[in-house]
Amino acid sequence: MQWYHYFSGFWAGAFLANFVPHFVKGVSGDPFPTPFAKPPGKGLSSPIVNVWWSLLNAVVGYLLFRVGKVSPDDVLSVIIFFVGAAAMSLMLAKNFVNKDKI
């Protein structure tokens, strides 16, 4: 595989990890920060905005997953995919720890 397949796999993991909190909060009817809130990433967006944002993340993550050719036949691609998911998950946890204190 080429380097850009691994690069795409990393970002696929990041986008798919970002899908989860926005989707869960959106379908639960809870406001949650998005890039469209004021201030961006700190203020709260409506549940509808969160569902749309999560679905965009899912589509982009899926496309990057396909471009990245992530496959169990290539263990390195799976590891890089999970590193992307872990990196985004840890960044989100750090960023949203104080979301209720605007």
C-alpha positions in Angstrom: 0.0 0.0 0.0 1.0 3.6 -0.6 1.6 6.1 2.2 -1.6 8.0 1.4 -3.7 4.8 2.1 -2.4 4.8 5.7 -2.9 8.6 5.9 -6.5 8.1 4.8 -7.0 5.2 7.2 -5.8 7.4 10.1 -8.3 10.1 9.3 -11.0 7.6 8.8 -10.6 6.5 12.4 -10.6 10.1 13.5 -13.8 11.0 11.7 -15.6 7.8 12.7 -14.7 8.4 16.3 -16.0 12.0 16.1 -19.3 10.6 14.7 -20.1 8.8 18.0 -20.5 11.6 20.6 -22.4 13.9 18.2 -24.8 11.1 17.1 -25.5 9.9 20.6 -26.1 13.4 21.9 -28.2 14.3 18.9 -30.5 11.3 19.0 -30.8 11.7 22.8 -32.1 15.3 22.3 -29.2 16.9 24.2 -27.4 20.0 23.0 -23.6 19.4 22.5 -20.7 21.5 21.1 -20.1 21.5 17.3 -17.9 23.8 15.1 -21.1 25.7 14.3 -21.8 26.8 17.8 -20.9 30.2 19.2 -18.1 30.1 20.2 -17.1 27.3 17.9 -16.5 24.0 19.7 -17.4 25.6 23.0 -21.0 26.7 22.8 -23.9 24.3 22.4 -25.6 23.3 19.2 -29.0 21.9 18.9 -29.6 18.1 18.7 -30.6 18.4 15.0 -27.3 20.1 14.2 -25.4 17.4 16.1 -27.2 14.6 14.1 -26.3 16.3 10.8 -22.7 16.9 11.9 -22.4 13.3 13.0 -23.8 12.0 9.7 -21.3 14.2 7.8 -18.5 12.7 9.9 -19.8 9.2 9.1 -19.9 9.8 5.4 -16.4 11.3 5.3 -15.1 8.6 7.6 -16.5 5.9 5.4 -15.1 7.4 2.3 -11.7 7.7 3.9 -11.9 4.1 5.2 -12.5 3.0 1.6 -9.7 5.1 0.1 -7.4 3.9 2.9 -8.1 0.3 2.0 -8.2 -0.6 5.7 -8.3 -4.4 5.8 -7.7 -7.2 8.3 -5.3 -8.5 5.7 -3.0 -5.5 6.3 -2.6 -5.4 10.0 -0.7 -2.1 9.8 -3.7 -0.4 8.2 -5.9 -1.6 11.0 -3.5 -0.4 13.7 -3.2 3.1 12.0 -7.0 3.3 11.8 -7.3 2.6 15.5 -4.5 5.1 16.3 -6.6 7.7 14.4 -9.7 6.8 16.4 -7.8 6.8 19.7 -6.1 10.2 18.9 -9.5 11.8 18.1 -11.2 10.1 21.1 -8.5 11.4 23.6 -8.6 14.9 22.0 -12.4 15.0 22.3 -12.3 13.8 25.9 -9.9 16.6 26.7 -11.8 19.2 24.8 -15.3 18.4 26.1 -14.4 17.8 29.8 -15.6 21.3 30.6 -18.4 21.6 28.1 -20.9 22.5 30.8 -18.7 25.5 32.0 -19.1 28.0 29.1 
